Amino acid sequence: MKPTDVRIVAAVPSFRQVPFAVPLTLSSGPITGLTEATVTVSVEARNGRTANGVGSVLLSHPWAGGTDDAMRATVRSLAAALPAFGTADPLQHGARLLDLVARSSGPRLAAEVAAGPVDQAVHDAWARAAGLSAYRMYDERFLNADLGAYLGPDFAGSWPGDQLSATPATTLPVQHVLGVAEPAADAAGRHWVKLKLTGRVDADIARVRAVAAHGARISLDPNEAYTDAADLARLLSSVRAENAGHVEYVEQPVPRGAPGPGAAGPLPVLADEGLPDPRELDALTGWDGIVVKTCRGQSSALLAYCWARKRRRFVVQQDLTHVGPALAHAAVFAAHCSYSVPAFECNSLQYAPAGNAELSVERPGLVTERDGCVEVSASGVGIR
C-alpha cells in the first residue's frame, strides 16, 4: 500500500453533443457529430489529501459498435461502480474496470470506450491529490505492483515509467485524415496523411496512388472493410510495389474477431478495433503491431504501449476524434511516448473545431497547426 493510493468518493458523468463542421466518412458511413462524455471523479488518498480529476472522450459509437444511448448508460454504470473499489492505485482501479468491461453484455470495444473517461478521471485525480504529473508517478514509489501483475511474468520488475520519456516532446507532427469521400488533392502540402479506405480493392489502390502522388507519408485505415483475404493481399502487394517509401502501415483491415492477416507481410499491419483486453495481448497473433488509443482509458493505453515496447512490436498512437480535455490528454500522452511513427492524429481540428473552444484559449498552440506540427504543453499536474 502507498500513501498516494486513492479511494473514490464520487464519480459524476456528464454529456454534451459535439457537432462536426464537415462529415468524417468511414467505410461504414458518415459521422456528423458525437457525444462527448466527461467524468469528474473525487478522491481521498491514504495520506488524507483530496482532489478532483477529469476524464473525457467522444463516444464514437459508429466505430466502437454500440449505440450512443447504450454507451452513455455504460459510462453511468461504470462511474457508479467506482466507490465500491476500495483504496488502491489507478492501475489497480483500472484493472477492476477492465474486469467489468469483460463482463459487459454489449460490444466489448464500446464498453472499453465508455470506460475510457472513467479510468482517465481516476488517474487524473490520483496525480492531482499528489500534486504531480501522472507520468512521473508510474513507478515503484507510487504503484503497488509492477507490470508483471498485469502483463505476465516476462514483465516482472518493469514499470510503466520505464518506457516513458523523462523529457517529453514539445511539438508533435500532425497526421491529416482523409475520409473516404474527400479528394486526394487535400493531401497536397501534408507531411503525414491517414487515408480511410472502403474495402473496394481497385478503387482503394487507385486512391492510394493518387494520394501518394502528393508526397505525403501515409497510413491506411479501412476500418475493418476487407472481408476477402485475396483482396487484402492484392491491396498490400500493390501498395508496397507502387508506393515504396510513402505508405508506412495499415490499420485493422479485417473485421474485429477475424484472424490476423499474417505478420511480416509487405507492410506492417496493426490491430486496432480487434485489440483484446491489454492484459491478454500475448494471445494476439497474425499482426505486426498495435494501435494505442487513449479513448480506451489511461490504464489500457499504458499497458498496451508498454507491452508493444517490451515485445518490440510496431506501435503507433491514433484516435478517431478528440476534443477539449481528451485532445490535451492524448497529446501529453503521445509526448511522453516513443512510437514507430511519430505522427499525431488530432482530427478535431478538421472535423469538430467547435469542441475545442475552451482549449483554444487554454492551449492555443495545440489547436493551431504550424509547419505541420502542434505544440504540446502539460499543466505539470494530472494526466494533461
N, C-alpha and C positions, 0 to 999 in steps of 0.2 A: 504493500500500500504506500502511496505517495501523498504528501501534504496537499498536492495540487489536484488530486482526484476530486471529481465533482459529482454532486447529487443534483438531478434535475428537479427543480421546484415547480416549474410551469413551462409549457410549450404551447404557443399560440400561433396558429396558422392564419394567413390572410391571402386574398386572391384579388387580382385585377386583370383586366383584359388589355393586351398589348396588340394594337393593330399593326399590320405590315404596310409599309408605304407602297411596295410592289410585291406581287406574289412571289414566293420561293417555290419553284416547281420541282418536285422529285419524281421518280419513276411512278410513284403511287398517286400523284396528282398535286395540285397547287395548295400552298398554305398561305392564307390571307391574314392570319392573326392567331395568337396563342394566349393561354392563361399563364400569368406569372404567379407562382406560388412562393410566398415568403413565410418563413417560420422564425419566430422570435422565442428564444429559449432563455430562461432564468436559471442560474445555477448557484449552488453554495459549495465551496471547496472544504476539504477536511480542515484546512487552516483557518476557516471562518470567513474567508473572502467571498464576496458575491459579485456577479456580473451578468450582463445580458449578452447574448450572441445572436447573430442573424444568418440565416441561410436562404438562398433564393435560386430557383430555376424556372425556365419556361416548360410547362407540361406539354412536351412535344408528342402528343398522342398519335399523330399520323405515322411517326417514326417508331414510337415505343410499342404501339399495338393495342393500347387501351382506348377508352373514350375519355373526354375531358371530365365529365361528371364522375366517372369511376376513379380517375386519378386524383381528383380533389378529395374524394371520400377516403382514399388510401392515405393521402397526406394527413388528413384529420385523424385517422385511426392510429397511424404510426406516432404522430405527435402526442396523442393521448396516452400511448403506452410508455412513454419515456419516464415519467415519475416512478414507475414500478421497477426500474432497472437497478436501483440502489446507487451506491457510490463507487465510481470507477474512473479510469482514464478514458479518453474519447475513442480509442481503438477498441476497447472492451465494450463500450456502449455501441459502437458501430457494428461489432460482431453480433450483438444481440438484435440490432435492426436487420442485419442480413439474415439471421435466423427467421425473423418474422416475414421477410420478403420471400424466403424459400417456402414458407407455408401458405403464401398468398394463393387464393383461388384463381386470380386473373393472370394475364400475361406477366411473366417474371420481369421482363425489361420495363414494362410500365410501372410495376411495383418498385423496381430499383430507382427509376427516375423520381417517383413520388417520395422515396426515402431520401433522395439527394438533399433537399433543403433542410430536412430534419437533422440529418447527420452533420451537414456543414455547420448548422447553428450550434451543435454541441461542441465541435472543435473550436469554433469561434469564441464561445462563452468560456470554455476551459482556458484558452490562452489569455483572454481578457481578464479573467479572475487572477491570473498570474502576472498580468501587466506586461506580457511578452508576445513576440511573434510566434505563432504556432510552429513555424518552420525552424525555430531554434529550440523546440521542445520535444522533438521526436527522437529521443534517445533514452538511455538508461536512467538519467536523472529524473525524468518525468513520466515515463511509461512503465507499467508493471510487468510487461512481457516483451520479449524481442520478437522478430518476425517469424521465428520458428514456431511460435504458438499459433500462427495464422496460416503460414505457407509451407510448413513441414520442416523436418529435421535438417535439411540442407541449408536452411536459413537461420539456424540456431547461432546466436552470438551476433547477428546482424540487426541493425536498427534502421528505420526509415530515414533518419537523418544522415546515415552513411552515404546515401545516394543523392542527397540534396546539396546544392551549391551553397557554400558559405558566402559567396559574392554573387547574388542573383543578377541576372541581366537587367539593364535599364531600358532597353528597347527590344522589340520583337518584330521580325519581318511579317507582314500581313499576307495571309493567303486569301485571295479573292475567290468567291464562289460564283460559278456559272450554273444556274438552274437549267433544266433540260430545254426550256423554251427561250433561253437568252442567246443572242447572236454570238458567234465565235469572235467577232470583231471587238467584243467587250474585253477580250484578253489583251488587247493592244496596250503596251506600256506596263503591264503587270509582270512582277518577278515570279510570283507564285500563284497558281490557279488550281482550285479544286473543281473538277468538271463532273457534274452529275450526268449519268448515262441512263438509257431507257431499257436496256436488255435486248434491243433490236440490233443485232451484231453489225450488219452492214452500215446502218445509219450511225452507230456508235463509232465504228472505225473511221468513217468519213469525218465525223465531228472531231474526234481526237486529232486527226490530220490537220483540220482547219485551225484548231486552237494552237497546236504545236507550231504552226507556221508563224505565229506571233512571237515565238522565242521564250515563252514562259516555261518555268519548271512546273510540272503538272502532277496532280494525283487524280485518280479516277474513282468515282463513287457511284456504283449502280444501285446502291440501297437494296440489295437482295434480288435484283431484277433478272439475274441469269439462272434459269432453271434447267438449261440444257448444257451439259458438260462440254459437248463438242463446240458449241457457240462460244463458251468462255475460253476454251483452249485457242480457238481461232482469234478471238479478240486479243488475248495476251501475246500470242506469237506475232500477230500483225503489228501490234503497238510496239513491241520490242524491236522488230525488224525495221520499222519505218521511222520510229521516233527515238532512237537511242540518244540518251542524254537529256531528253525532255521529260519523259514520264518516270516518276520516282517510285510509285507504288499504287496498289489497288486496294480499296476498302470493301469488305464484305460483298463480293459479287453474288454469292449464292444465298438462298433463304436461311434464316436462323434455324438451327436444328439440323441442317444438312451437313454432311461430312465436309471437312476442309478440302479445298481443291487440290491439295498437294503442295508441300513446301519445296523450296529451292527450284521453282519454275523460272520462266523467262523474266518475271517481275515479282517483287515481294508482294504477297497477298496477305492482308491483315484482317483479323477478326474484329468485328465491331458489334453489330446487333446480336451476333451469336455468341458473345463472350459469356462464359459461365460465371458463377459466384467467384470472386477473386481468390478465394481460398481453395478453389478447385482448378486453377489454371494449369497445373501439371497434367491434367487429363486432356488438355486441348491439343489435338493433333491435326496435321494437314495444313497448318498455317505457318507463315514465316514470322509473324509477329502480331501485335495487338494495337488497338486504338484506346488510349486513355481518355476518359471523359469525366470531367468534374461534375457534370449533371447527375452522375450516379452516386455522388457523395464523396466527401473527403477521404473517408476510410477506404472505400473501393478504389478511388483513384490512386491513393498512396500505395496500397497493396499491389495493384496491377502494375504500376510503374516500377516498384522495387522488384517484383517478380521478373519483369521483362529485362531489366538491367542485369540482374543476377544470372539469368538464363541466356544473356547475350542475344536477345531477340530484337528484331526491328520494332521500334516503338515510336509512336507519334501521339500528339495530343490534338483532339478535334472536338468540336461540339456543333450541334445543329444551329442553335441561335441562343446567345446570351445577351441579357440587357442588365444595366444597372449593377447592383451588388454581385450578380452572377458573373458578369463580364470582368469586374475588378478582381473577383476571386480567381477566375480562370487564368487571367493574365499573370497574377502574382504566383500562382501555382506553376505555370509554364516557366516563369522567370527563374524558378529555383531548380528546374529540371534540365537534364541533358537528353535530347531526343535525337533520333536518327535523321530527322529532317526538322529544321528549326522553325518552319513557317507556323504562324499562329492564326487560326481561323477566328475572326471576330465579325461574323457576317451581319450582326445587327446594325453595323454602320451602313450597310447596303439596304437591308430589308426592314428594320424596325428602329430607326433613329429616334422615334418618339419615346421609346422605352429608356433612352439614355439621357433624358433631360436633366435630371439631378446630377448624373455622373459627369455631364459636360461642364458643370460648374465646379465639382469637386476635383476631377482629374481630367482636365480638357485634353491633355496630351494622349490619353488613352482612346478617345473617341475622334481624334483628328489624325488622319494618316498623312505622314510627311516622308517623302523619299521612300515610299514603300514600307514604312515602319510606323508603329505606335509606341508611345512612351509608357513605361511601367513604373509606378510609384506605389510603394506599400506604406500603410499607416504605421507599421512597426509594432502593432498590437493586433492579435487575432489572426484570421486567415487571409485578410485582404489589406 
